[in-house]
């Protein structure tokens, strides 16, 4: 089970044990990490067609191409606030284009890594194509 807490138009979810259910329920994944080697969670989200926003610190591997395959924001409260506001104001068709771009990047550049990281994602990844 899980619990949802709504603040304005944003739902904050409790811990999930079912990854498929988690990705099916979200429109955007925000990764506010202070440090990250390679954020595999980004690949998982892309495989499910979820828009990703990641801190510039967590994006040190350059996985997200700002505005093309996702979003990058400054690692601060202001940066996070601005990113949530920005994503909420983006038209649906523009978010759809970013989702498609992210899936293209995943397929072209990271497909072998997804196989190694989490076999569960492959089922979902293949269903996107």
Protein Blocks (a to p, Z undefined) as FASTA:
>chain_A
ZZdddehjaccddddfblklmmmmpmbdcdfbfbdfbdfklmmmmmnopacdddfklmmn
omagghklmccddddfklmmmmmmmmmmpcfklmmmmmmmmmmmmmmmmmmmmmmmomml
mmmmmmmZZ
